[in-house]
Amino acid sequence: MNEKNIKLLERNVIEAIKENNETALNKLYKHYEKFIIAYCTKMKFDENGKPYYFFDEDKCQEIKNGLFIAVKKFKI
């Protein structure tokens, strides 16, 4: 992906997250949704060797918490 094509979060969304605005926080999660889903989805195999996909809810929550903490530390 070309850096010019990367859409950044708007400054007002980041400022609202720093003020604990839940709507802005949901925008943050939506912005990174594809990355989060890809990172938390793993292919596993059942006892017969048949593949299936597993979504790790714990890892998903850890990523969301990390995003929130990182944005709260932004200096604007």
HELIX and SHEET records of a PDB file:
HELIX    1   1 GLU A    3  ASN A    5  5                                   3    
HELIX    2   2 ARG A   11  LYS A   18  1                                   8    
HELIX    3   3 GLU A   22  HIS A   31  1                                  10    
HELIX    4   4 GLU A   33  CYS A   40  1                                   8    
HELIX    5   5 GLU A   57  LYS A   72  1                                  16    
SHEET    1   A 2 THR A  41  PHE A  45  0                                        
SHEET    2   A 2 PRO A  51  PHE A  55 -1                                        
END                                                                             
